[in-house]
Amino acid sequence: MVLALCLLPGCSSEQKQQTAEKQSVVPIPAPLIVEDSSRVADRIRQLESDLIEAYKHGDTLTLDRLLHPYYSVGLPGGGGFGDKVSEIAGAKNLVVPGYILENDTMQVMVESDVAIVTKLLRQEIPVMGKKQTSQSLWTNTWVKRNEEWQLLASQGTFLMDIKK
């Protein structure tokens, strides 16, 4: 009640002092030390580049390091689903002369220990002397695990060419 009285006009400085002494002081916890989201986004962009290079060169050690143990992928074009084991095994088959795989446009959003990447991926595969080109939209979910970022889930969708 003293606090309410001190909020009214005409409250004496003595009443304000008594009110302050009776209030319990709750310490404000120190803020959590969180990495700067722009630095994390830059790190995730680098990991996305590392991921592409690993696929292009069949680098199974890098894939093993980057993919979370529970990694899940929804393959574009109705290709079904995959996991870490099938993804690493499949990467060995992508090493083809003339194969091009590159990130195009990329957006990275970071919240705590989760980063979501939305990107366009361009792919050219030589088939019987001709290049087959495709573009797909991917959403990748990265999580921080044991102080390292790993790719937990991916979902890809082929984009249709619009011809005028």
Order of alpha helices (4+ residues) and beta strands (2+ residues): alpha-alpha-alpha-alpha-beta-beta-alpha-beta-beta-beta-beta
